[in-house]
Each structure stands twice: as structure tokens, then as C-alpha cells.
Amino acid sequence: MRWVKIIGLLVSGAVVGGLLSGYVVFEYTVRFGIAWNQWASSQYDERKASDALGTVAALNQLRVGNIDGARSVLEWRLNGEIPELAGMKKAGRDSAGSTAKAITAIREYRQANPWTSGNQELDKLTSNALGGVTNDHEQAH
């Protein structure tokens, strides 16, 4: 009889401990998940806001007849896309092939319309990122 009570207490303790642990893990996961979603959403929102501000800047330059100013804004924006696209391509995040198409279009555009930022190191890094991805892509095919 004594052993039955001991085993009963152990089983009850394991069940209660398991339920309590499960509840704690569940609450932590829910709270972490919400925080992650909020962070990811804020990053997307900031990116969209930045894109919109860049577009407004280019349009304002065009409306006042400053074609070079608008072109400069758009070239800077394009330059900013290259490392992100290169990273996506190298990470294998191009199942639909749209990243490869964008990289090819940028490479062809930059070959036909060379542009420099005025910062040699930045230009070299950008060129290396674009060249490295296109070379990897070309070797794969």
C-alpha cells in the first residue's frame, strides 16, 4: 500500500510538472512569436516607406525638370537592391527565377549605362556582388 501511494504521488507529480512545463513553453512561444511577427512587419513597413520616399524624391526631381537628379535617385535605389538580390540568389531563394531575371536585367542595364556612386569602395563592392552572382548563375547553366 505504501508503494502504491509513492508511485501515485510520483505519477501525479510528473503529470502536473509536465502540464506546467507545457504551459510555460506554450506561453513563451506565443509571446516570442508575436514579437517576431511585429519585428518582421516593422521591417517590411520601413522598407516600403523608404521605397515610397525614394519614388517621391525621383518624381519631384522629374517635375521640376531635373532629369539628372531623378536619375541619380533611381540609380542609388538600384544600387541598393543589388546586395539584397545577390544574397537572395546565393541563399537559393529564387524558386520562380525572378531574382535571376532581375540580376540579369540590372547587369545588362549597368553594362549599357555605367554609373558610379562617387565612392570607389562602394562601387567595387556593388560590382563584385553583381558580378559574383551573375558568374555563379552563368556557371550553373
Buried (B, 14 or more C-beta within 10 A) or exposed (E): EEEEEEEEEEEEEEEEEEEEEEEEEEEEEEEEEEEEEEEEEEEEEEEEEEEEEBEEBBEEBBEEEBEEBBBBBBBBBBBEEBBEBBEBBBEEEBEEEEBBEBBBEBBEEBEEEEBEEEEEEEBEEBEEBBEEBBEEBEEEE
